[in-house]
Amino acid sequence: MFYKKSGMPEEKEIVLCTITKIYHNSVFANLDEYGKSGMIHISEVSPGRIRNIREFVKEGKKVVCKVLRIDKVKGHIDLSLRRVNEAQKRKKMDDIKQEQKAEKIIEFIAKTKKQDFKELYQKISSRIFEKYEYIHQCFKDVADGNIKLEDIGIERNTAKTLTDEIIKRIKPVEVEAKGILSLTSYAPDGIDAIKNALKKAQLSKEIIIKYTGAGKYSISLKAPDYKTAEDLLDKSADAAIKAIEKAKGIASFSKE
């Protein structure tokens, strides 16, 4: 993949890494997007006590990490594996997957025009990176009709050929978020309290709630991206939990 970032990452940034060296108390990894090396202390590999660090990581494995600290003078980068949640992992891996797809589109155009792929990539990406973090974000806006490539400085003929290919290959993407909601009430009007809680959870028509048995309900929804899906899922569950607790009931929620 050609995609690279310049300079140093920011603290708290989520980055894709490749494990390069494993020691007794630490792991070294290459930050794929920056071409720099970082260190993961054993305490940041996984929660709890680790007897054998190689049970969690191995050389050559791709992992998603969080940047903890940066010493710009010494060039040291401290990373964490355990502080990255599943939603962050999915989003990062999806960004990389979509960026690879965007590069494939440029590669196809280069072959069609009999141009050097790397040269064409640099010409197109230099314009896109002035406004976007990733090329695929720009391509999605093109597919959605939000921008025209010519408007960001891409040569007209290239813009037309590229736009045609983007529209062919990039379709609206939806991701799914789901979890299990447990609701219990021992009050005389407990059934009504649970019904009210479920009604509160139905924040939008995209949310699907199904009874799975033993006081448990599955909540699922689809959205254009993981952040939107996760946020709406959390709000839906919180609304139900607040409602049932207000009625002196018991509630819990876990994501799948």
VENKAPE-V800124 format. One record per helix or strand of 2 or more residues. SS is the DSSP state (h for helix, s for strand). FROM is the first residue (numbers start at 0). TO is the last residue. Records with the same first field share a line. If there is no record, write none. Layout:
SS=FROM-TO, FROM-TO
This chain:
s=13-21, 25-30, 35-40, 61-70, 75-79, 174-183, 207-212, 215-222, 249-254
h=41-43, 52-54, 85-112, 116-127, 134-142, 148-151, 155-168, 189-200, 225-245
